[in-house]
């Protein structure tokens, strides 16, 4: 029974496919930031360098899609997908998704930490983006 | 006679708190600092990075693929326009001839010896000793190479000098089929060996063209 309770503590529902407890607006408020640059390739290269600084090893990278996926192994297994897309003609929108051991990370703090590290790598300020 | 009841209440609430802790701990295995730059990140960057003169980015990527093949890796993904190559290999976790070097082997032997010692000293006469002696048997080693043009004194990218960073991690499974290690490789010896081999591969690549 204890095992059952422990399992239930981690998985709140069997319906995981469309599963999220938060609205798209809430999620995006902490998962995405805009940067004042029109250079998609340079932004992706900065994202990759930042992920390497944070001890991630890349799984995939695609310039056309603007997507990078990477995994960090440090006793735990943390997976991130970052997508870079143009926003208007002078900005890049950077969105990150974190997953830890089969769970989406919904704590804003690790995302803030990621964007703080990315700001340093890009020498640009991350703007809030709706 | 209220003291025993007080103890009982105390015990119950302690058990409840312990259960709550278990529930939370069951999910939260990632430390709060997982997305922060660690104090070691600059040191790691240095041992994983080299600036390579006299080569363009495409030729360096080709030389890098050559090294990965020398080391028995398979290419999983690449995006040359971003300077990215990702490769992996699956090997025995007890393989003496593993090309990644002595350090990984030492770590595996240490882990195996630890497991055996644990089993010996933790011997309690039960029939479950087989479960205690779970030694590491297989591992998946993943490597990612990222290149970018070096910058000149005015901050412009150079065609003839590149910065290359390589990062390595591995997953190890034990004889029970469970993941026993998930780790980044941070041993300077391994990165030094990689860059020594890369120098030779770059030489061959430049000779060929």
Boltz contact constraints between the chains, C-beta under 6 A:
constraints:
  - contact:
      token1: [A, 6]
      token2: [B, 26]
      max_distance: 6.0
  - contact:
      token1: [A, 9]
      token2: [B, 23]
      max_distance: 6.0
  - contact:
      token1: [A, 9]
      token2: [B, 26]
      max_distance: 6.0
  - contact:
      token1: [A, 10]
      token2: [B, 26]
      max_distance: 6.0
  - contact:
      token1: [A, 10]
      token2: [B, 27]
      max_distance: 6.0
  - contact:
      token1: [A, 44]
      token2: [B, 82]
      max_distance: 6.0
  - contact:
      token1: [A, 45]
      token2: [B, 148]
      max_distance: 6.0
  - contact:
      token1: [A, 48]
      token2: [B, 146]
      max_distance: 6.0
  - contact:
      token1: [A, 52]
      token2: [B, 165]
      max_distance: 6.0
  - contact:
      token1: [A, 52]
      token2: [B, 167]
      max_distance: 6.0
  - contact:
      token1: [A, 53]
      token2: [B, 37]
      max_distance: 6.0
  - contact:
      token1: [A, 53]
      token2: [B, 41]
      max_distance: 6.0
  - contact:
      token1: [A, 55]
      token2: [B, 184]
      max_distance: 6.0
  - contact:
      token1: [A, 57]
      token2: [B, 142]
      max_distance: 6.0
  - contact:
      token1: [A, 57]
      token2: [B, 144]
      max_distance: 6.0
  - contact:
      token1: [A, 57]
      token2: [B, 167]
      max_distance: 6.0
  - contact:
      token1: [A, 57]
      token2: [B, 169]
      max_distance: 6.0
  - contact:
      token1: [A, 58]
      token2: [B, 86]
      max_distance: 6.0
  - contact:
      token1: [A, 58]
      token2: [B, 144]
      max_distance: 6.0
  - contact:
      token1: [A, 60]
      token2: [B, 77]
      max_distance: 6.0
  - contact:
      token1: [A, 61]
      token2: [B, 79]
      max_distance: 6.0
  - contact:
      token1: [A, 61]
      token2: [B, 82]
      max_distance: 6.0
  - contact:
      token1: [A, 61]
      token2: [B, 84]
      max_distance: 6.0
  - contact:
      token1: [A, 63]
      token2: [B, 79]
      max_distance: 6.0
  - contact:
      token1: [A, 63]
      token2: [B, 81]
      max_distance: 6.0
  - contact:
      token1: [A, 63]
      token2: [B, 82]
      max_distance: 6.0
  - contact:
      token1: [A, 73]
      token2: [B, 169]
      max_distance: 6.0
  - contact:
      token1: [A, 73]
      token2: [B, 182]
      max_distance: 6.0
  - contact:
      token1: [A, 73]
      token2: [B, 183]
      max_distance: 6.0
  - contact:
      token1: [A, 73]
      token2: [B, 184]
      max_distance: 6.0
  - contact:
      token1: [A, 74]
      token2: [B, 184]
      max_distance: 6.0
  - contact:
      token1: [A, 76]
      token2: [B, 29]
      max_distance: 6.0
  - contact:
      token1: [A, 76]
      token2: [B, 30]
      max_distance: 6.0
  - contact:
      token1: [A, 77]
      token2: [B, 182]
      max_distance: 6.0
  - contact:
      token1: [A, 78]
      token2: [B, 30]
      max_distance: 6.0
  - contact:
      token1: [A, 78]
      token2: [B, 34]
      max_distance: 6.0
  - contact:
      token1: [A, 100]
      token2: [B, 30]
      max_distance: 6.0
  - contact:
      token1: [A, 110]
      token2: [B, 35]
      max_distance: 6.0
  - contact:
      token1: [A, 113]
      token2: [B, 35]
      max_distance: 6.0
  - contact:
      token1: [A, 113]
      token2: [B, 36]
      max_distance: 6.0
  - contact:
      token1: [A, 114]
      token2: [B, 35]
      max_distance: 6.0
  - contact:
      token1: [A, 117]
      token2: [B, 37]
      max_distance: 6.0
